[in-house]
Amino acid sequence: MKKLLAGFVLLFTPIALHAEYFELGVDQTSGSNGYSGTSGYAQFAFNKGLYFKPRFNIMQTNQSSTKYGSYFARVGYDQFGFIGDEQLLHLGLEGGGTPVANGYGNVSASADMTVSLIGGKAGAVLAGPGSRGEKGRWGVGLTRVDVGLMGTLIEHREDAPAATPDVHVGQADLGAFAGVNLLSIQGSVQATKSSYQRPVPTYAAVQPNLELVGVSNTVAGFPDLSYNIKVQMNELVLFSPYVSYTYTTFMQNLPASHAMQFGVSANLAMLELRGSYQYYDPGKGYATRNYISLGASLNFGAAGS
């Protein structure tokens, strides 16, 4: 893992030298069933509203010797004043996937759009893929309202056991989200509906490393409907506490899951520290799980989105 982090830094150092703003972050999650997950990202902001954000997420449990890694790259664009002085248009494209491990892999591509109806000059968007979530402030100001849409295409591949055909399943996600800022209180809501090119075969193993909004650990399953609600208070002295709830239904007759997360971040000039506790209930018939996450970010230059 140390070699991966070092390689990640070295790979993108030349880009950082040409960026107006550069941020580097890493998070470690540990929990039930020997779960260990490491995620990292780098964000580079350039002039004219462009930014580039590569990220990765690697996880493993004691129930399998296989490590699953996901790797993505995102390009974003911010345009102020496209309608009036207070409006912000945010556009994003992201691609990546999971290299084949233990017979499973996927590739994905997504696009999203966010519009700040009020208070667009306050900072990063409040919700959706372009938001920074607990990794820093979402924005400041008396009032702000953001709304947006996103779409994702995913191709799953699984090498099935002998006597059964390999699994190739196409998945399309459509999501809507909104965020509101009022004084020091910020809230966001996001809902995502998944559809599939054809019914997921009953003999197919579940996707082992699904990322869900508001859930610190990756989970196993093909999602049907997922929604997340989050409320955060900005900088009570140095700290910004938040609470988040995520509900998800799944295909293949799997039970619905519930995740409740409590976290806090501390902004110390160039350094940000964060931590969270998460209670995860996979549904009827499965034991509940607990997870702890710790992370840090370093930023250089003027604040970006």
C-alpha positions in Angstrom: 0.0 0.0 0.0 2.9 2.4 0.7 4.2 1.8 -2.8 0.8 2.5 -4.2 0.5 5.8 -2.4 4.1 6.8 -3.3 3.4 5.9 -7.0 0.2 7.9 -6.9 2.0 11.0 -5.7 4.9 10.6 -8.1 2.6 10.0 -11.1 0.7 13.2 -10.6 3.4 15.5 -9.4 4.1 17.0 -12.8 0.4 18.0 -13.1 0.5 19.6 -9.6 3.4 21.9 -10.7 1.0 23.4 -13.3 -2.1 23.7 -11.2 -3.4 26.8 -9.4 -4.6 24.6 -6.6 -3.6 21.1 -5.5 -5.1 18.9 -2.8 -4.0 15.4 -1.8 -6.0 13.1 0.6 -6.1 9.6 2.0 -8.6 7.7 4.2 -8.3 4.4 6.0 -11.4 2.4 7.0 -11.4 -0.6 9.3 -14.3 -2.7 10.7 -16.2 -5.9 11.0 -15.1 -9.1 9.4 -11.5 -7.8 9.2 -12.5 -5.2 6.7 -9.7 -2.9 5.6 -10.1 -0.2 3.0 -7.8 2.5 1.7 -8.9 5.3 -0.5 -7.0 8.3 -1.9 -7.5 11.2 -4.2 -5.7 14.1 -5.7 -7.4 17.2 -7.0 -5.8 19.8 -9.4 -7.6 23.0 -10.2 -6.6 25.1 -13.2 -7.7 28.5 -14.5 -10.9 28.9 -16.5 -12.8 26.6 -14.1 -11.2 23.3 -15.0 -10.1 20.6 -12.5 -8.8 17.0 -12.6 -9.4 14.5 -9.9 -8.0 10.9 -10.0 -8.9 8.6 -7.1 -8.7 5.0 -6.0 -10.3 2.6 -3.4 -8.8 -0.7 -2.4 -10.5 -3.1 0.0 -10.1 -6.6 1.5 -11.8 -8.7 4.3 -10.8 -11.8 6.2 -13.5 -13.7 4.3 -11.4 -13.6 1.1 -7.8 -13.4 0.2 -8.6 -11.2 -2.8 -8.0 -7.5 -2.8 -10.4 -5.5 -5.0 -9.2 -2.1 -6.3 -11.2 0.6 -8.1 -9.6 3.4 -10.0 -11.2 6.5 -11.5 -10.4 9.8 -13.1 -12.7 12.8 -13.1 -12.7 16.0 -15.1 -14.8 19.0 -13.9 -15.7 22.4 -15.2 -17.2 25.4 -13.3 -18.8 28.3 -15.1 -19.9 31.3 -13.0 -22.6 33.8 -14.1 -24.0 31.7 -16.9 -27.5 33.1 -16.1 -26.7 35.8 -13.4 -24.0 36.8 -11.0 -25.1 34.3 -8.4 -25.4 31.2 -10.6 -22.8 28.4 -10.9 -22.9 25.7 -13.6 -20.8 22.6 -12.7 -20.2 19.8 -15.2 -18.4 16.6 -14.6 -17.2 13.5 -16.5 -15.7 10.4 -14.8 -14.4 7.1 -16.0 -12.7 4.0 -14.5 -13.5 0.6 -13.1 -12.3 -2.5 -11.2 -9.6 -4.6 -12.8 -10.5 -8.3 -12.9 -9.8 -10.0 -9.5 -11.0 -13.4 -8.5 -13.0 -13.5 -11.8 -14.9 -10.2 -11.3 -14.3 -6.8 -13.0 -16.1 -3.8 -14.3 -15.8 -0.6 -16.3 -17.9 2.5 -15.9 -18.4 6.0 -17.3 -20.6 8.8 -15.8 -21.6 12.4 -16.4 -23.2 14.9 -14.0 -24.5 18.5 -14.0 -25.1 20.8 -11.0 -26.7 24.2 -11.0 -26.4 26.6 -8.1 -29.7 28.5 -8.1 -28.7 30.8 -5.3 -25.3 31.6 -3.8 -23.1 30.1 -6.5 -20.1 32.2 -5.6 -19.9 30.6 -2.1 -17.6 27.7 -3.0 -17.8 24.0 -3.9 -21.2 22.6 -4.9 -23.2 21.1 -2.0 -24.3 17.7 -3.4 -23.5 15.2 -6.1 -20.2 13.9 -7.5 -18.8 17.4 -7.7 -19.2 18.0 -3.9 -16.4 17.5 -1.4 -18.7 16.0 1.2 -17.0 15.7 4.6 -13.6 16.5 2.9 -13.9 20.2 3.6 -16.5 22.8 3.6 -19.3 22.6 1.0 -19.6 26.4 0.9 -20.4 29.5 3.0 -23.0 32.1 3.0 -26.5 33.0 4.2 -28.4 30.9 1.7 -27.5 28.6 -1.1 -29.4 26.1 -3.2 -27.9 23.5 -5.6 -29.7 20.9 -7.7 -28.4 18.4 -10.2 -28.6 15.2 -12.2 -26.2 12.4 -13.0 -26.0 9.2 -15.1 -23.7 6.2 -15.0 -23.2 3.3 -17.3 -21.4 0.2 -15.9 -20.4 -3.1 -17.6 -20.0 -6.0 -15.1 -18.0 -9.1 -16.0 -17.7 -12.3 -14.0 -16.1 -15.5 -15.0 -18.8 -18.0 -13.9 -18.1 -21.6 -12.7 -17.9 -24.4 -15.1 -21.1 -25.5 -16.9 -22.6 -21.9 -16.6 -21.9 -19.1 -19.1 -19.8 -16.1 -18.1 -21.8 -13.2 -16.7 -21.9 -9.9 -18.7 -24.4 -7.4 -17.2 -25.0 -3.8 -18.3 -26.1 -1.4 -15.6 -27.5 2.1 -16.0 -27.9 4.5 -13.0 -29.8 7.7 -13.0 -29.5 10.0 -10.0 -30.9 13.3 -8.7 -29.5 15.4 -5.9 -30.0 18.7 -4.1 -28.1 20.7 -1.5 -29.1 23.6 0.8 -27.0 25.9 2.9 -28.6 28.1 5.6 -26.2 30.0 7.8 -23.9 27.3 9.3 -26.2 24.4 8.6 -25.9 22.4 5.3 -27.9 19.5 4.1 -28.0 17.3 1.0 -30.1 14.5 -0.4 -29.4 12.2 -3.3 -31.4 9.3 -4.8 -30.1 6.8 -7.4 -32.2 4.3 -9.4 -30.4 1.4 -11.1 -31.7 -0.6 -14.1 -30.1 -3.5 -15.9 -29.8 -4.6 -19.5 -31.2 -8.0 -18.5 -32.1 -9.7 -15.3 -29.1 -10.5 -13.2 -28.6 -14.3 -13.3 -29.3 -16.0 -10.0 -26.0 -17.9 -10.2 -24.0 -14.6 -10.5 -22.0 -13.7 -7.5 -22.8 -10.2 -6.2 -20.6 -7.3 -7.0 -18.0 -7.4 -4.2 -16.9 -3.7 -4.0 -19.9 -1.5 -4.5 -19.5 2.2 -3.5 -22.6 3.8 -2.1 -23.0 7.5 -1.3 -22.7 8.1 2.4 -21.2 4.7 3.2 -17.6 4.5 4.1 -17.1 0.8 3.4 -17.7 -0.9 0.1 -20.5 -3.4 0.1 -21.5 -6.5 -1.9 -24.5 -6.4 -4.2 -26.2 -5.1 -7.3 -28.2 -2.0 -6.2 -31.8 -1.3 -7.2 -32.6 2.0 -5.3 -30.4 4.0 -3.0 -30.9 7.3 -1.3 -28.8 9.3 1.1 -29.6 12.2 3.5 -26.9 14.2 5.2 -26.8 17.2 7.5 -23.6 19.0 8.5 -22.8 22.0 10.7 -19.9 24.2 9.5 -17.0 24.9 11.7 -18.1 25.0 15.3 -14.9 26.6 16.4 -12.6 24.3 14.3 -14.8 21.3 13.9 -17.6 20.5 11.4 -19.7 17.5 12.6 -22.2 15.7 10.4 -24.6 12.8 10.3 -25.6 10.8 7.3 -28.2 8.1 6.6 -28.2 5.8 3.5 -30.9 3.3 2.5 -30.4 0.8 -0.3 -32.4 -2.0 -1.9 -30.7 -4.7 -4.0 -31.4 -7.1 -6.8 -31.2 -11.0 -6.5 -33.8 -10.9 -3.6 -31.2 -9.5 -1.2 -32.5 -7.5 1.8 -32.4 -3.8 2.0 -29.5 -2.2 3.9 -29.2 0.7 6.3 -26.2 2.8 7.1 -25.9 5.5 9.8 -22.7 7.5 9.9 -21.5 10.1 12.4 -18.4 12.1 11.6 -16.4 15.3 12.1 -13.7 17.2 10.2 -11.2 19.8 11.5 -9.8 22.4 9.1 -6.3 23.6 10.2 -5.2 25.9 7.4 -3.5 23.6 4.8 -4.3 20.5 6.8 -7.6 18.8 7.2 -8.2 15.9 9.6 -11.4 13.8 9.6 -12.9 10.8 11.3 -16.2 8.9 11.4 -18.1 6.0 12.9 -20.5 4.0 10.9 -23.2 1.5 11.8 -24.1 -0.7 8.9 -27.1 -3.1 8.8 -27.0 -5.4 5.7 -30.6 -6.5 6.4 -32.5 -9.4 7.7 -30.4 -12.6 8.2 -27.1 -10.8 8.3 -25.1 -9.5 11.3 -24.7 -5.8 11.8 -21.3 -4.2 11.2 -19.3 -1.3 12.6 -16.6 0.7 10.8 -14.2 3.4 11.8 -12.6 5.8 9.3 -9.7 8.2 9.7 -8.4 10.5 7.0 -6.3 13.6 6.2 -5.9 16.1 3.4 -3.2 18.6 2.4 -4.0 21.5 0.1 -1.8 24.0 -1.6 -2.8 27.2 -3.3 -6.1 29.2 -3.4 -9.2 27.3 -2.3 -10.7 25.3 -5.2 -14.0 23.6 -5.7 
